[in-house]
């Protein structure tokens, strides 16, 4: 089998150099009772962007991702993905449009293997029904081989061959986060949302995860929105950074701009432990 590093085009349904992934958020407002989690947020992400969102706990970062993926129903504004309004769509339809994510809390199937977790993510792309699967026709076999090849390439890319048959519950948090990234990629995203992928893992695991994520953006041209508390990492790998505070966007720009922004310096960079 060809390796991802030698021929990334083997992943034929995620040839990202040909895929549009433009996201536009207009005046998004989200309230929980009397508390405002997001206050009229405007945000634009273009194909190929690597956008990071920073801010203290409770600033509204994860709430924003939950609005994009349909987990939260916001009270004001709308979201467009590739010029299609996705406001009000259920989560599975948003995934079908090409948006997938990882979560702060690892949400893998703990009692099955790494391989089976990744294969489950390919289910939505399978083109046969229950009866056809029962007969296991030639077309079904061909379809199964195709999806298995994609999963095998992801396993190779993420360097998880040694744990492919290991139960997820037996893995470290860092390796589980790597598998969670693989499952999100197995969905064939155009836009990938990453919620604190570097938090709570070892230095070596963090280095590997940073390498995978930057390769996804720079080689795959995968559009990424990242939430992360490790400010030096964010400043090093992002193309654009947005700063949130109490549900308000207080700054947006390049890493150099953010580092030099007076309001950001006063509110955040003076004490990086707040991230």
Helices and strands as residue ranges (DSSP letters): G 8-10, G 12-14, G 16-18, E 23-32, E 35-45, E 50-54, H 61-68, E 76-81, E 84-85, H 91-97, E 99-102, H 114-121, G 123-125, H 130-135, H 138-157, G 161-163, G 168-170, H 173-186, E 191-195, H 203-218, E 223-227, H 231-237, E 240-245, E 248-253, H 255-260, H 262-264, I 265-269, G 272-274
